[in-house]
Amino acid sequence: MNITKMQAELFCVSCNQETLHDVIYLEESIERISCIECETTLEIDEKLVLSAYTASLFKRINTKPERMNKEIKKDLSKFLCSMPMRVVTKPYRMVKEFKNIKNMMKEK
């Protein structure tokens, strides 16, 4: 799960002017927008965030065979060399991703 933090100049209804905001993305969906000046936060519903994460996860699972096939065609030796480490680290990476989502939900 890709979590991205960006800053953007947006109109804040609390400040009644354009101010700098932190915009937090989960994959391609906005999770939270916070005004840096007044710290007013607009949060997206947790259920929407989790449903977007679930949809993204299923998409990644469904496209994995195709992506692996492309890797094999591109460079078989590199694929074979990287496979043992990927098999070992994938469960760790998935747990880490889930913990990041869980922690973001707790911050609300």
Secondary structure, DSSP 4 states (H G I P E B T S, - for coil): --EEEEEEEEEETTTTEEEEEEEEEETTEEEEEEETTT--EEE--HHHHHHHHHHHHHHHHHHHHHHHHHHHHH-HHHHHHHHHHHHHHHHHHHHHHHHHHHHHHHH-
